Amino acid sequence: MNRRLFLQSTAAAAATPLMALEQAAERLDVNFATGPWPFRDLPKLDGDSLKQRGITQAITGSLEALLTRDIAAVNARLATACTESGGVLLPAGALHPLLPAWREDLRRCRDEHAMKVIRLHPNYHGYTLAEPIFAELLDAITDAGLAVQIVVQMEDQRTQHPLVQAAPVDLKPLHDLLKVRPKARVMVLNANAAMITTALRGCDSLWLDGAMIEGVGGLENTLKAWPAEKLCFGTHAPFFYPESSLLKLVESELSGTLLTALTVDNARAFLG
């Protein structure tokens, strides 16, 4: 077999399960973002782009929130963009607890924008999970009836701009924080396999997404040590192409029931 025929046959083999996957009735991406990224151009993806790939809904944060101090305006623009998507994009508001109006921003997220999720970026906003302000923030979000997403990293440190270096969030304090907060609904986004087996050991009440879980059979191997009801489908688009996460679903050996749990049911439970 020559190289051309080999590539054609490989592409066809990979496309068949992806096509079947895209025909599924529902799929919820827990890790999507919109807005400009100042360091490089990202693919222009929107609700229609996701639907074309078989993703019916996506919990969506704003990339503006990482470096902009006017969080209220960021959340308002995000809410408008999600409304215009026709229900495909579900807004995840941002809060910056080191700014004085974060409690008012939380109220707006819930009461004015009808958001169900708050997405936090501790490393870009300059606080750690061990500081009292994070516990205060977590309690306020939980009392408001909203879920929390903590983004552990946006991109590999080797690709970051040298003047804007953001190390991954230290997740170790989560174990003790969640132990005394059983009502908190918390999801960690972009954790890799090493973080799951070390920093998150014992935090089985957490939800995770699989965007940065790599390796052959990555999802399948993760489920050997993590509860199946706490792992969700996440693309980290537009930083990653959505197809990479879709391929993970067919590359691991997952039963139909488990596939539905990862792509729909677990995310719905997180949203409450």
C-alpha positions as CSV (number, residue, x, y, z in Angstrom):
1,M,0.0,0.0,0.0
2,N,1.4,3.4,-1.0
3,R,1.4,6.4,1.3
4,R,-1.6,8.0,-0.4
5,L,-3.8,4.9,0.0
6,F,-2.7,4.5,3.6
7,L,-3.6,8.1,4.5
8,Q,-7.0,7.8,2.8
9,S,-7.8,4.5,4.6
10,T,-6.7,5.9,7.9
11,A,-8.8,9.1,7.5
12,A,-11.8,7.0,6.5
13,A,-11.5,4.8,9.6
14,A,-11.2,7.8,11.8
15,A,-14.1,9.7,10.1
16,T,-16.6,6.8,10.5
17,P,-16.9,6.8,14.4
18,L,-16.8,10.6,14.4
19,M,-19.7,10.8,11.9
20,A,-21.7,8.4,14.1
21,L,-20.8,10.5,17.2
22,E,-22.0,13.7,15.5
23,Q,-25.4,12.1,14.8
24,A,-26.1,11.7,18.6
25,A,-29.1,13.6,19.8
26,E,-27.4,15.7,22.4
27,R,-23.9,16.6,23.5
28,L,-22.9,19.3,26.1
29,D,-19.4,20.8,26.0
30,V,-18.5,22.2,29.5
31,N,-15.4,24.1,28.4
32,F,-15.9,26.6,25.6
33,A,-14.9,30.3,25.5
34,T,-15.6,33.3,23.3
35,G,-14.1,36.7,22.8
36,P,-10.7,38.1,21.8
37,W,-7.4,36.6,23.0
38,P,-4.6,39.3,22.9
39,F,-1.6,37.0,22.3
40,R,-2.6,35.2,19.1
41,D,-5.6,34.7,16.7
42,L,-7.8,31.8,17.6
43,P,-10.2,30.0,15.3
44,K,-13.5,31.8,14.9
45,L,-16.0,29.4,16.5
46,D,-19.6,30.1,17.5
47,G,-22.8,28.3,18.3
48,D,-23.3,27.3,14.6
49,S,-19.7,26.0,14.4
50,L,-20.3,23.8,17.4
51,K,-23.6,22.5,16.1
52,Q,-21.9,21.5,12.8
53,R,-19.6,19.3,14.9
54,G,-22.5,17.7,16.8
55,I,-22.2,19.8,19.9
56,T,-25.7,20.9,20.9
57,Q,-24.8,23.2,23.9
58,A,-21.7,24.6,25.5
59,I,-21.0,26.2,28.8
60,T,-19.2,29.4,27.6
61,G,-16.9,31.8,29.4
62,S,-15.3,35.0,28.2
63,L,-11.7,35.3,27.3
64,E,-11.9,39.0,28.1
65,A,-12.4,38.2,31.8
66,L,-8.8,37.2,32.2
67,L,-7.2,40.6,31.7
68,T,-10.1,43.1,31.9
69,R,-11.0,44.8,35.2
70,D,-14.5,45.8,34.1
71,I,-16.0,42.4,34.9
72,A,-19.6,43.7,34.8
73,A,-19.2,44.8,31.2
74,V,-17.5,41.5,30.2
75,N,-20.4,39.5,31.7
76,A,-23.0,41.7,30.0
77,R,-21.3,41.2,26.6
78,L,-21.1,37.4,27.2
79,A,-24.7,37.2,28.1
80,T,-25.7,39.0,24.9
81,A,-23.5,36.8,22.8
82,C,-25.0,33.7,24.4
83,T,-28.6,34.9,23.9
84,E,-27.9,35.6,20.2
85,S,-26.7,31.9,19.9
86,G,-30.2,30.7,20.2
87,G,-29.5,28.6,23.3
88,V,-26.5,26.8,22.1
89,L,-24.1,28.8,24.3
90,L,-24.8,28.8,28.1
91,P,-23.0,31.8,29.8
92,A,-20.5,31.2,32.6
93,G,-20.0,34.5,34.3
94,A,-16.7,35.7,35.7
95,L,-15.9,37.1,39.1
96,H,-12.7,38.8,40.3
97,P,-12.7,38.6,44.2
98,L,-9.8,41.1,44.5
99,L,-12.0,43.9,42.9
100,P,-14.4,45.7,45.3
101,A,-17.7,45.0,43.4
102,W,-17.5,41.2,43.0
103,R,-20.6,40.6,45.1
104,E,-22.6,42.9,42.9
105,D,-21.1,41.2,39.9
106,L,-22.4,37.9,41.3
107,R,-25.8,39.3,41.8
108,R,-25.9,40.5,38.2
109,C,-24.8,37.1,37.0
110,R,-27.7,35.4,38.7
111,D,-30.5,38.0,38.7
112,E,-29.9,40.0,35.5
113,H,-28.2,37.4,33.2
114,A,-29.8,34.2,34.5
115,M,-26.4,32.5,34.6
116,K,-26.0,29.1,36.2
117,V,-22.2,28.9,36.3
118,I,-19.4,31.1,37.5
119,R,-16.0,30.5,35.8
120,L,-12.9,31.5,37.9
121,H,-9.3,32.2,36.8
122,P,-7.3,32.5,40.1
123,N,-3.9,32.5,38.4
124,Y,-4.7,35.4,36.1
125,H,-6.5,37.3,38.8
126,G,-3.8,37.0,41.4
127,Y,-5.1,34.8,44.3
128,T,-4.7,31.2,45.4
129,L,-7.2,28.7,46.6
130,A,-5.6,28.7,50.0
131,E,-6.5,32.4,50.7
132,P,-9.5,33.3,52.8
133,I,-11.0,35.3,49.9
134,F,-11.4,32.1,47.8
135,A,-13.4,30.4,50.6
136,E,-15.5,33.5,50.9
137,L,-16.1,33.5,47.1
138,L,-16.9,29.8,47.0
139,D,-19.5,30.2,49.8
140,A,-21.1,33.2,48.2
141,I,-21.5,31.4,44.8
142,T,-22.9,28.3,46.5
143,D,-25.3,30.3,48.6
144,A,-26.5,32.0,45.3
145,G,-27.3,28.5,44.0
146,L,-24.7,28.7,41.2
147,A,-22.1,26.2,40.2
148,V,-18.3,26.9,40.0
149,Q,-15.7,26.2,37.3
150,I,-12.1,26.7,38.2
151,V,-9.7,26.9,35.2
152,V,-6.4,25.5,36.3
153,Q,-4.5,26.6,33.1
154,M,-5.3,28.2,29.8
155,E,-2.3,27.0,27.8
156,D,1.1,25.4,28.3
157,Q,3.5,27.8,30.1
158,R,6.0,27.3,27.3
159,T,3.6,29.0,24.8
160,Q,2.8,32.0,27.1
161,H,3.9,35.5,26.4
162,P,7.1,36.1,28.5
163,L,5.6,39.1,30.2
164,V,2.3,37.4,31.1
165,Q,3.3,34.1,32.7
166,A,0.5,32.3,34.6
167,A,1.5,29.1,36.4
168,P,-1.2,26.4,36.8
169,V,-3.5,26.9,39.8
170,D,-2.4,24.9,42.9
171,L,-5.4,22.6,43.5
172,K,-4.3,21.0,46.7
173,P,-6.4,23.2,49.0
174,L,-9.6,22.0,47.3
175,H,-9.7,18.7,49.3
176,D,-10.2,20.4,52.7
177,L,-12.4,23.2,51.3
178,L,-14.9,20.8,49.7
179,K,-14.9,18.4,52.6
180,V,-16.8,21.0,54.7
181,R,-18.9,22.3,51.8
182,P,-21.0,19.3,50.5
183,K,-23.4,21.6,48.7
184,A,-20.8,23.2,46.5
185,R,-20.9,22.2,42.9
186,V,-17.3,22.6,41.6
187,M,-15.7,21.6,38.4
188,V,-12.0,21.9,37.5
189,L,-11.3,22.6,33.8
190,N,-8.0,21.8,32.0
191,A,-6.5,19.5,34.6
192,N,-4.0,17.0,33.1
193,A,-3.6,13.4,34.2
194,A,-0.7,14.2,36.6
195,M,-2.9,16.8,38.4
196,I,-5.7,14.3,38.7
197,T,-3.6,11.6,40.3
198,T,-1.7,14.0,42.6
199,A,-3.3,17.3,43.6
200,L,-6.9,16.1,43.2
201,R,-6.5,12.7,44.8
202,G,-9.4,12.2,47.2
203,C,-11.5,15.0,45.7
204,D,-14.1,12.7,44.3
205,S,-16.9,15.2,44.7
206,L,-15.3,17.4,42.0
207,W,-16.4,17.3,38.4
208,L,-13.6,17.3,35.7
209,D,-13.4,17.8,32.0
210,G,-11.2,15.9,29.7
211,A,-9.9,18.6,27.4
212,M,-6.3,18.2,28.6
213,I,-6.3,14.5,29.5
214,E,-4.0,13.1,26.8
215,G,-2.5,9.8,25.9
216,V,-3.8,6.6,24.4
217,G,-7.1,5.7,26.0
218,G,-6.8,8.8,28.1
219,L,-10.5,9.0,29.2
220,E,-10.7,5.2,29.7
221,N,-7.6,5.3,31.9
222,T,-8.8,8.3,33.9
223,L,-12.1,6.4,34.7
224,K,-10.1,3.7,36.4
225,A,-9.3,6.2,39.2
226,W,-12.1,8.8,38.9
227,P,-15.9,8.4,39.4
228,A,-17.6,8.0,36.0
229,E,-20.4,10.4,37.1
230,K,-17.8,13.2,37.6
231,L,-16.1,13.3,34.3
232,C,-17.5,15.5,31.5
233,F,-16.9,16.2,27.8
234,G,-15.0,19.5,27.4
235,T,-13.2,20.8,24.3
236,H,-11.3,23.9,25.5
237,A,-12.2,25.5,22.2
238,P,-11.2,27.7,20.5
239,F,-7.7,27.0,22.0
240,F,-8.1,23.4,20.9
241,Y,-10.0,22.2,17.9
242,P,-13.3,20.5,19.0
243,E,-12.4,17.5,16.9
244,S,-9.6,16.6,19.3
245,S,-12.0,16.0,22.2
246,L,-14.5,14.3,19.9
247,L,-11.7,11.8,18.9
248,K,-11.0,11.1,22.5
249,L,-14.6,9.8,22.9
250,V,-14.1,7.2,20.1
251,E,-10.5,6.4,20.9
252,S,-11.3,5.1,24.4
253,E,-13.4,2.1,24.9
254,L,-16.6,3.6,26.3
255,S,-20.0,1.9,26.5
256,G,-23.1,3.7,25.2
257,T,-24.3,4.4,28.7
258,L,-20.9,5.7,29.7
259,L,-20.7,7.9,26.6
260,T,-24.1,9.4,27.4
261,A,-22.9,10.1,30.9
262,L,-19.7,11.8,29.8
263,T,-21.3,13.9,27.1
264,V,-24.7,14.9,28.6
265,D,-25.8,13.5,32.0
266,N,-22.8,14.5,34.1
267,A,-22.9,18.1,32.8
268,R,-26.6,18.3,33.5
269,A,-26.0,17.1,37.1
270,F,-23.4,19.8,37.5
271,L,-25.7,22.5,36.2
272,G,-28.3,21.3,38.7
